[in-house]
Amino acid sequence: MVSSSHEALHRIFQKDPALLTRALQRVLHVPFPEPREFVAMNVDLTEVAPVERRVDTLMRVETDEGAYLLVVESQRKKDEGKRGSWPYYLSYLYEKYRCEPVLIVITQSSATARWAAQPIRRGLPGWHSLTVRPLVLGPNNVPVIADAREAERDVSLAVLSAMTHGTGPQAAAILDSLATALRTIDSDSAAVFVQFVDSCLADPQAKQIWRDLMTAIQYFWRHPLAEQVREEGREEGREEGRVKDRAEMTLRILEWRGLPVPDAVRERVEACSDLVQLETWAQRAVHAAKAEDLFADDRP
């Protein structure tokens, strides 16, 4: 089970290594050669001396232009210590494997992304003996995927989008699109991706929306994260519980997006006992310009 956003942000590349090179090519526009093979490697860079050094994820990728080591570091906040350890990692890995290392930093924070992207220079001013230029993936460059068809074309990238854009006004649409796309892949992979996203959603409202969506398609129920939800669900009838949950979810999406919810709208949603109708309203809530738009296409 994934226990933190730090872990999820780099483990997604272990789940789908090719996502890493796609992100370099499509997001950062780095002309990385097409991979032929990926090999997960030992992340422990500790030397004989008792100084423990570990990277988050380390992949060896074989291409027609040679082999590369992809060093993935998940970074939540600024850490000046990394500006010493990252050059060490790259030098150590090159010396050990005689293979070109590439440092990739993944973060959910725009400020951390700007900090991480700054070149690390060692040596004399104007004559640097060593320069490290991290490649950074974060909310400033990872695409916002809020369309279900686009999410289906590259589910892993849609997961990365949800993980890096887990807050803000577009989060509900991103999560809804991803939930739809997860139906198109095998359930085991989908269940892993569900955990990754759940671990990265720091906003309580976004996390609840995600869990509501996952409960509806049952991936969420495959994991220990659901135990609390299960216990609450046992206290009321299944059908009644589903109706109540979907009504609350619809109103929660509107409120989380900052849309005023008039009493008339709230009362109509809470009074509805038609689960199919509530599902329709919940989907409309993701894109509605105002709360009344929930009912725009309903027949009188």
Secondary structure, DSSP 4 states (H G I P E B T S, - for coil): ----HHHHHHHHHHH-HHHHHHIIIIIS---PPPEEEEEE---B---SSS---B-SEEEEEEETTEEEEEEEEE-SS--TTHHHHHHHHHHHHHHHH-SEEEEEEE-S-HHHHHHHTS-EEEEETTEEEEEE--EEESTTTS-----HHHHHH-HHHHHHHHHH--SSTTHHHHHHHHHHHHTTS-HHHHHHHHHHHHHH--SHHHHHHHHHHHHHHTSGGGSGGGHHHHHHHHTS-HHHHHHHHHHHHHHHHHHHTT----HHHHHHHHH---HHHHHHHHHHHHH-SSGGGGGTT---
